Amino acid sequence: MKILAPAKLNLCLYLGPRRDDGLHELCSLFEPLTLADPIQIDERAPGEPDEVVCPGVDGENLATKALAALRERGWDAPPLRVQIEKRIPVAAGLGGGSADAAAVLRLARSEVDDLTATAAGVGADVPSQLEPALALVGGAGERVERLPEPAPHAVVLLPGGGGLSTAEVFAEADRLGLGRGAGELVELASRLRVAAGAGASPLAFAELLVNDLEPAARSLRPDIGEALEALREADAPLALLTGSGPTAFGLFDDLAVARAAARRLDRDDAIVCEAGRAP
């Protein structure tokens, strides 16, 4: 069979205190994109080991970890060969690895109990990708509250070649003293829940869309600032960093306007896609 693993966009990211486990409390809105990795699933001969093939990703990836976690939970499906075609840029803040892992976990949705706990053990962003949809996300990513599908809108992504380490960005945020108190995160979550819960386009509550990690990411990759400025010059109503970066994105009312903006940008790395729904 062939399945799809959609990318996710952080419409906002509020950074909270660092926890005892080393992770940070967050408040974020995630939404899926129609940009996705196609994944081919084939059965292997009995007795052969599972195999995950992902050209362009060195070493063990989260899909491998997800498949191993299912086996540890007693999943007894035949041995599998999982071949991932990477269309989501790697290490770009678009959750490609988490999306692939979540897609693998969905294979056992009706056969393994409490996939959410298994997903959390694979990676912080994986639980939110088990059911790609607009979601209010808290904790370090393990608390996921589904919200109504938003009105149609589109994005232009400028990945800038990817390659920015999430751990390095969070470490830089700590060095810069970025972050908010736990009480402020609770208040912001409430405001986001009301604003996004009405099914509006994110452009209707643009004043709530902020990424607290942007200064840290720009400190490590100054070219992020150039990408954001290019999107604004291309008339993006809102230009932000997604996740820990380095991908900058512009929000637009519809796909036609986004495509016109991408033509004005004239950049080889520009990706245009619909947002707010999975492919």
C-alpha positions as CSV (number, residue, x, y, z in Angstrom):
1,M,0.0,0.0,0.0
2,K,1.0,3.6,-0.3
3,I,0.3,6.1,2.4
4,L,1.0,9.8,2.9
5,A,2.7,11.6,5.8
6,P,1.7,15.3,5.7
7,A,4.0,18.1,6.9
8,K,2.9,20.2,9.8
9,L,3.1,24.0,10.2
10,N,3.6,25.7,13.5
11,L,1.2,28.7,13.2
12,C,2.6,30.0,16.4
13,L,5.0,28.8,19.1
14,Y,5.1,30.2,22.6
15,L,8.0,29.0,24.7
16,G,7.6,28.2,28.3
17,P,9.8,27.0,31.2
18,R,12.3,24.2,30.9
19,R,11.1,21.1,32.6
20,D,13.0,18.6,34.7
21,D,13.2,16.2,31.7
22,G,15.1,18.9,29.8
23,L,12.2,19.7,27.4
24,H,10.3,23.0,27.4
25,E,6.7,23.6,28.0
26,L,5.1,25.0,24.8
27,C,1.9,26.4,23.6
28,S,1.4,26.1,19.8
29,L,-1.1,25.7,17.0
30,F,-0.2,23.0,14.5
31,E,-1.9,22.5,11.2
32,P,-1.3,20.0,8.4
33,L,-0.1,20.9,4.9
34,T,-0.9,19.2,1.6
35,L,2.9,18.8,1.3
36,A,3.6,15.2,2.2
37,D,6.0,12.3,2.0
38,P,4.7,9.3,0.1
39,I,5.5,6.1,1.9
40,Q,5.4,2.7,0.2
41,I,4.6,-0.3,2.5
42,D,5.4,-3.8,1.3
43,E,5.4,-7.1,3.1
44,R,8.7,-9.0,3.4
45,A,9.2,-12.7,3.5
46,P,8.5,-14.4,6.9
47,G,11.5,-14.3,9.2
48,E,13.1,-11.3,7.5
49,P,13.6,-8.2,9.6
50,D,11.7,-5.0,9.1
51,E,13.4,-2.5,6.9
52,V,13.0,1.3,6.6
53,V,14.5,2.9,3.5
54,C,14.7,6.7,3.4
55,P,17.1,8.2,0.8
56,G,18.6,11.5,2.0
57,V,18.3,10.7,5.7
58,D,21.4,9.3,7.3
59,G,21.2,6.8,10.1
60,E,18.1,5.6,12.0
61,N,15.1,7.9,11.6
62,L,11.9,8.2,13.6
63,A,10.0,5.9,11.3
64,T,12.5,3.1,12.2
65,K,12.0,3.9,15.9
66,A,8.2,3.9,15.4
67,L,8.2,0.5,13.8
68,A,10.4,-0.9,16.5
69,A,8.1,0.6,19.2
70,L,5.1,-1.2,17.6
71,R,7.0,-4.5,17.7
72,E,7.8,-3.9,21.4
73,R,4.1,-3.4,22.0
74,G,3.4,-6.9,20.5
75,W,2.3,-5.9,17.0
76,D,2.5,-9.1,15.0
77,A,2.0,-7.9,11.4
78,P,4.2,-9.5,8.8
79,P,7.7,-8.1,8.4
80,L,7.6,-4.8,6.5
81,R,9.7,-2.8,4.0
82,V,8.9,0.9,4.5
83,Q,10.2,3.1,1.7
84,I,9.9,6.9,2.3
85,E,10.1,9.4,-0.5
86,K,11.3,12.6,1.1
87,R,9.3,15.6,-0.2
88,I,9.2,17.4,3.1
89,P,12.6,19.2,3.5
90,V,14.7,17.5,6.2
91,A,15.6,19.4,9.4
92,A,13.5,22.3,8.3
93,G,11.0,22.7,11.2
94,L,8.2,21.1,9.2
95,G,7.9,17.9,11.2
96,G,8.8,15.5,8.4
97,G,10.4,12.9,10.6
98,S,7.5,13.0,13.0
99,A,5.0,12.8,10.2
100,D,6.7,9.7,8.8
101,A,6.8,8.1,12.2
102,A,3.1,8.9,12.9
103,A,2.2,7.4,9.5
104,V,3.9,4.1,10.4
105,L,2.1,4.1,13.8
106,R,-1.2,4.5,12.0
107,L,-0.7,1.1,10.4
108,A,-1.5,-0.4,13.8
109,R,-4.3,1.9,14.8
110,S,-6.9,-0.8,15.3
111,E,-4.5,-3.3,16.7
112,V,-2.4,-1.5,19.4
113,D,-3.9,0.2,22.3
114,D,-2.9,3.8,23.4
115,L,-0.9,4.7,20.3
116,T,-0.6,8.2,21.7
117,A,1.7,7.0,24.5
118,T,3.7,5.0,22.0
119,A,4.0,8.1,19.8
120,A,5.2,10.2,22.7
121,G,8.0,7.7,23.3
122,V,9.1,8.1,19.7
123,G,9.2,11.9,19.6
124,A,7.7,15.0,21.1
125,D,5.9,16.0,17.9
126,V,4.7,12.5,16.9
127,P,1.4,12.5,19.0
128,S,0.1,15.5,17.2
129,Q,0.6,13.9,13.9
130,L,-1.3,10.7,14.5
131,E,-4.4,12.4,13.2
132,P,-3.2,15.4,11.1
133,A,-5.6,18.3,11.8
134,L,-5.5,21.7,13.3
135,A,-4.6,21.3,16.9
136,L,-3.8,23.2,20.0
137,V,-0.6,21.6,21.4
138,G,0.8,21.9,24.9
139,G,3.3,20.3,27.2
140,A,6.3,19.4,25.1
141,G,4.0,18.3,22.4
142,E,2.2,15.4,24.1
143,R,-1.0,17.3,24.9
144,V,-3.1,17.6,21.7
145,E,-6.5,19.2,21.5
146,R,-8.2,18.9,18.1
147,L,-9.9,22.0,16.7
148,P,-12.3,22.6,13.8
149,E,-10.9,22.6,10.3
150,P,-10.0,26.3,9.4
151,A,-11.3,28.2,6.4
152,P,-9.2,27.6,3.3
153,H,-5.8,29.3,3.1
154,A,-2.4,28.6,1.6
155,V,1.3,29.0,2.4
156,V,4.6,29.7,0.6
157,L,7.4,27.9,2.3
158,L,11.1,29.0,2.1
159,P,13.0,26.1,3.7
160,G,16.4,27.7,3.1
161,G,18.1,24.3,2.7
162,G,17.0,22.9,6.1
163,G,19.7,21.6,8.3
164,L,19.0,23.5,11.5
165,S,19.1,21.4,14.7
166,T,16.1,21.7,17.0
167,A,18.2,21.0,20.0
168,E,20.6,23.8,19.1
169,V,17.8,26.3,18.6
170,F,16.3,25.5,22.0
171,A,19.8,25.7,23.6
172,E,20.3,29.1,22.0
173,A,16.9,30.2,23.3
174,D,18.0,29.3,26.8
175,R,21.2,31.2,26.3
176,L,19.3,34.3,25.2
177,G,16.9,34.0,28.1
178,L,13.8,33.6,25.9
179,G,10.5,32.2,27.2
180,R,7.4,32.9,29.2
181,G,5.9,31.9,32.5
182,A,3.5,28.9,32.8
183,G,0.6,31.2,33.7
184,E,1.1,33.2,30.5
185,L,1.0,30.0,28.4
186,V,-2.3,29.0,30.0
187,E,-3.8,32.4,29.1
188,L,-2.4,32.3,25.5
189,A,-3.8,28.7,25.1
190,S,-7.3,30.0,26.1
191,R,-7.1,32.8,23.6
192,L,-6.0,30.6,20.8
193,R,-8.7,28.0,21.6
194,V,-11.4,30.7,21.2
195,A,-9.9,32.3,18.1
196,A,-9.1,29.1,16.2
197,G,-12.2,27.2,17.5
198,A,-14.5,29.2,15.3
199,G,-13.1,27.7,12.1
200,A,-11.7,30.9,10.8
201,S,-8.6,31.3,8.7
202,P,-5.5,31.9,10.8
203,L,-5.2,35.3,9.1
204,A,-8.3,36.3,11.1
205,F,-6.3,36.1,14.3
206,A,-2.8,37.0,13.0
207,E,-2.1,39.1,16.2
208,L,-1.8,35.8,18.1
209,L,0.6,34.2,15.7
210,V,4.1,34.6,17.2
211,N,7.2,32.3,17.3
212,D,9.2,32.9,20.4
213,L,12.1,30.8,18.9
214,E,12.6,33.2,16.0
215,P,15.4,35.2,17.7
216,A,17.3,32.0,18.6
217,A,16.9,30.6,15.1
218,R,18.0,33.9,13.5
219,S,21.0,34.0,15.8
220,L,22.1,30.7,14.3
221,R,20.9,31.3,10.8
222,P,20.8,35.0,9.9
223,D,19.5,34.2,6.4
224,I,16.1,33.5,8.1
225,G,15.6,37.2,8.4
226,E,16.2,37.6,4.7
227,A,13.6,35.0,3.9
228,L,11.0,36.6,6.1
229,E,11.7,40.0,4.5
230,A,11.4,38.5,1.0
231,L,8.0,37.1,1.9
232,R,6.8,40.5,3.2
233,E,8.0,42.2,0.0
234,A,6.0,39.6,-1.9
235,D,2.9,40.9,-0.1
236,A,2.4,38.0,2.4
237,P,-0.2,39.2,4.9
238,L,1.8,37.4,7.6
239,A,5.4,36.0,7.5
240,L,6.7,33.8,10.3
241,L,9.2,31.1,11.2
242,T,7.7,27.6,11.6
243,G,8.9,25.5,14.6
244,S,12.6,25.8,15.3
245,G,13.2,26.7,11.6
246,P,14.9,27.5,9.4
247,T,11.7,27.4,7.2
248,A,10.0,30.8,6.8
249,F,6.5,30.8,5.6
250,G,4.0,33.3,4.3
251,L,0.2,32.9,4.9
252,F,-2.1,33.8,2.0
253,D,-5.9,33.8,1.5
254,D,-5.8,31.1,-1.2
255,L,-3.6,29.0,-3.5
256,A,-3.8,31.4,-6.5
257,V,-2.5,34.4,-4.5
258,A,0.2,32.2,-2.9
259,R,1.4,31.0,-6.3
260,A,1.5,34.6,-7.6
261,A,3.7,35.6,-4.6
262,A,6.0,32.6,-5.2
263,R,6.5,33.8,-8.8
264,R,7.5,37.2,-7.5
265,L,9.9,35.7,-5.1
266,D,11.6,33.8,-7.9
267,R,13.4,31.4,-5.5
268,D,14.4,27.8,-6.2
269,D,13.5,26.7,-2.7
270,A,9.9,28.1,-2.6
271,I,7.1,25.5,-2.0
272,V,3.5,26.4,-2.4
273,C,0.7,24.3,-0.8
274,E,-2.6,24.4,0.8
275,A,-2.8,24.5,4.6
276,G,-5.2,23.5,7.3
277,R,-6.0,20.1,5.9
278,A,-4.2,16.9,5.1
279,P,-3.8,15.7,1.4
